Amino acid sequence: MRTVVIEPVFEAWRESARELLSLRVPPSEVLWSDDAREPALFAPANENLPRAVVPNVPASFLDMARSVAAHTDVRRWSVLYRVLWRLTHGDERNLLAISPDPDTRQLQQWCKAIGRDIHKMHAFVRFRLVGKDEITGREQFVAWFEPEYRIVRLAAGFFEKRFAGMDWSILTPHECVHWDGSAIHFTPGVSRSAVPDDDALDELWRTYYRSIFNPVRLKVRAMQAEMPKKYWKNLPEASIISELIAESGGRVDKMLTTESRPAKPAPKNAYLESLRKMNTPQPPSDAPSNEP
């Protein structure tokens, strides 16, 4: 029996898992931990034992493992290694296609939780302008987000593509990601106090949210399901949600009692007129004339 202490990232688990597989160490003889303070409880096995060739595994498993590694459940490393063992030494190559299997089902549940968290990060990150690089002239932005899991590395590519034209940093308690226009790099997580104060962009977000808020289609429970309250404290527009909800009834009543405005005549435009004529059915040339 051995305790394997790793950093809480996929790459660290993969390296250790490959080593264990090459030594043919079964899952029942391994205790996994990502707490560096935890001492080894058991003496390591003889590392001079002959090593076996590590078999190839399905690419779908590696994708799943990268996602699961971002979870915080302490069981994830052991379940991943057990599935890896079953795929290779257990001769269960189709294991991931067996949804009722307890290990497969657990990995799928963790992946779904990670996917939801990534979606929330993409939707609820709000950048604040903090300055401008005097040399490059690029604006610099910072955002604070509190994901439930360690998803920063999985979510970073979205922001790299969407905000490539500005320098930015996204700070989280788990890990921080930074983009300088040419490369992404990561640093340890920080506390909320490291984030700059509110700026004019916050008011812009509130103005935008107020403009798209539709009281007629308001469904509070559905809104809170998509935008859980735990995210509100970091969303500038959240400060006006209660106000908008309270005003929604009166706004709907006003909309219902307001007389409809007459439709404006179509603008006179030669091009639009030609399109109308092209789309207006014409009587056949041999049709009888209605003229007297």
Long-range contacts (C-beta under 8 A, 24 or more apart in sequence): 1-29, 1-30, 1-31, 1-41, 1-42, 2-29, 2-30, 2-31, 2-40, 2-42, 2-43, 2-44, 2-45, 3-30, 3-31, 3-32, 3-33, 3-38, 3-39, 3-40, 3-41, 3-42, 4-30, 4-31, 4-32, 4-33, 4-77, 5-33, 5-34, 5-35, 5-36, 5-38, 5-40, 6-32, 6-33, 6-34, 6-77, 7-34, 7-36, 8-34, 8-69, 8-150, 9-69, 9-150, 9-153, 10-65, 10-66, 10-69, 10-70, 13-65, 13-69, 13-77, 13-80, 13-81, 14-65, 17-80, 17-81, 17-84, 18-54, 20-81, 21-52, 21-54, 21-55, 21-84, 21-85, 21-88, 21-89, 22-51, 22-52, 22-53, 22-54, 23-47, 23-49, 23-51, 23-52, 24-52, 24-89, 26-85, 26-89, 27-78, 27-81, 27-82, 27-85, 30-78, 30-81, 31-78, 32-77, 32-78, 32-81, 33-74, 33-77, 34-74, 34-77, 54-88, 55-88, 55-89, 57-84, 57-87, 57-88, 58-87, 58-93, 58-96, 60-96, 61-87, 61-96, 64-96, 64-107, 64-111, 66-154, 67-110, 67-111, 67-114, 67-115, 67-154, 68-107, 68-110, 68-111, 68-114, 69-150, 70-114, 70-149, 70-150, 70-151, 70-153, 70-154, 71-110, 71-113, 71-114, 71-149, 71-150, 72-148, 72-149, 72-150, 73-110, 75-106, 76-110, 79-103, 79-106, 79-107, 80-107, 83-107, 113-148, 113-149, 114-149, 114-151, 114-154, 117-147, 117-148, 117-149, 117-151, 118-151, 118-154, 118-155, 120-147, 120-228, 120-231, 121-145, 121-147, 121-151, 121-155, 122-155, 122-158, 123-227, 124-227, 124-231, 124-234, 124-235, 125-159, 125-170, 126-201, 126-202, 126-205, 126-234, 126-235, 126-236, 127-163, 127-168, 127-201, 128-195, 128-196, 128-198, 128-199, 128-201, 128-202, 129-199, 129-200, 129-201, 130-196, 130-199, 133-167, 136-167, 136-181, 138-165, 138-166, 138-167, 138-181, 139-166, 139-167, 140-166, 140-167, 140-168, 141-166, 141-167, 141-168, 141-169, 142-168, 142-169, 142-170, 142-171, 142-195, 142-196, 143-168, 143-169, 143-170, 143-171, 143-195, 144-170, 144-171, 144-172, 144-192, 144-195, 144-234, 145-170, 145-171, 145-172, 145-234, 146-172, 146-173, 146-230, 146-231, 146-234, 147-172, 147-174, 149-174, 150-174, 150-175, 152-176, 152-177, 152-186, 153-177, 153-186, 156-184, 156-186, 160-184, 171-195, 198-236, 201-236, 202-236, 203-236, 205-235, 205-236, 205-237, 206-236, 206-237, 206-239, 206-240, 208-237, 209-237, 209-240, 210-237, 210-240, 210-244, 213-244, 215-244, 215-247, 215-248, 215-249, 215-251, 215-252, 215-255, 216-252, 216-255, 218-245, 218-248, 220-245
